[in-house]
Amino acid sequence: MAGEEEAQVMESCFVTPAADTPTRAIRLSPFDLMLANRGYTPLVHFYRRPETAGDDFFDVTRLKTALGKALVPFYPLAGRLRAGADGRLEIDCNGKGMLFLVAHSRLTVDDFSDFKPSSKQRRLFVPHANHSDSLLWTTQVTFLKCGGVVLGSAIHHAAMDGSVVFHFFRTWSAFSRDGDRAMVNLPCHDRTRLSARDPPVVHPDGLAVFSPKINLPPQPGPVVNEVVGFTLAKDQLSTLKHISGGDGVSTFSAVSAHLWQCMCLARNLPPDATTQLMFSANVRRIMRPPLPDGYFGNAIINLSVGDKAHAIASRELSYIARRIRDTHRRVNDELVHSAIDYLELAKRDDERPATGNLPVTDIRVVSWLGMPSYDADFSWGRPLAMFRAEPNRGGFVHLIDSAQGDGSVRIIMSIEAAILSEFKRLLYAKFNMLYSKF
């Protein structure tokens, strides 16, 4: 990148809701508490300045006005996290506002053309936030030397999952783009549906499916990870889905099966070692009745599927994809409530933040597929790229739809540097073999 210039903060303020909002406390659900120790998720949106853009490109006053309007329906984001009377985390909806920074940098969009996470991006473009600040969301607009803009956000996972994050971006950008004419889908702030039962009851089959904790044991020695990005084109995805079982297989199951197999082979795991694939499922439509549209909170359950390394390395992708699909299909309303009850009994909110890499036998896939990741059009065009600003821990993989809308999928992962070359060869070898037959 061009030099080591810092982003210079020119303005710092709190944007408050544009109208009166409820003053109350929102009790966090067990799903929220499960994710509270994850802290802040750093995201960046990159925007290239169009040639036709006027002097109002990313006008700060307009952005803040729109943000104030968006914070009326999304009023918890203007509040603070705090411990309630019983010591349990809750959101104090006090209307104090969202931290909003404006900065300038001598860097350009092209200095980040690989569009993959780095610690420098978080330092430059995402406001610093920690648990003691108790903020739920902070944002920074950074104007680049080329005329482009980076929108950086730090979002506390205790308050919301990805569905809520993208819902808010759509709402904020709609108010910026359309003003009071904006069509807004209102969020639902009632979290009682995800409360534990009295008394809590954990179904005997529950722990075989949902993964209540990500174990991060000490590593036997230093592991050097490298953050890499790969792209699977639309035709490659079609090929993966075909060999993974055909039309009934989702893109997520096919890609995850392929990644899991490639990782097992590249890592050369012992045949009898147990390997795990972990992923999350959105329970909004699984619960009976379904959660209201726009549910504001965490509504995801962690799942895991395990097998012997030799089975994942040697079996057809259809077998692996079927294991993933069947695990997801086992999630029903009873299992969701069992997970909630288990987490309530385990008091998951008192743990220290998870650090370190996943065990070298395991892989975790985080999917943003199908989410409106690029709908944050503030009237100056859709983002050129959107992704996590900072690398995740070793063994984590993120899947995101292409910004070009061409049907491809972007894979961003943190992988051991020692196996990177072999993993990349395996990732694309299957397609090369198939194409060579024609």
Buried (B, 14 or more C-beta within 10 A) or exposed (E): BEEEBEBEEEEEEEBBBBEEBEEBBBBBBBBBBBBBBEBBBBBBBBBBBEEEBEEEBBBBEBBBBBBBBBBBBBBBBBBBBEEEEEEEBBBBBBBBBBBBBBBBBBBBBEBBEEBBBBEBBBBBBBBBBEBEBBBBBBBBBBBBBBBBBBBBBBBBBBBBBBBBBBBBBBBBBBBBBEEEEBEBEBBBBEBEBBBBEEEBBBBEEBEEBBBBEBEBEEEEEEBEBBBBBBEBBEEBBBBBBBBBBEEEBBBBBBBBBBBBBBBBBBBEBEEEBEBBBBBBBBBBEBBEEEBBEBBBBBBBBBBBBBBBBBBBBEBEBBBBBBBBBEBBEBBBEEBBBBBBBBBBBBEBBEEEEEEBBBBBBBBBBBBBBEBEBBBBBBBBBBBBBBBBBBBBBBBBBBBBBBBEEEBBBBBBBBBBEBBBEBBBEBBEEBBEEEEEEE
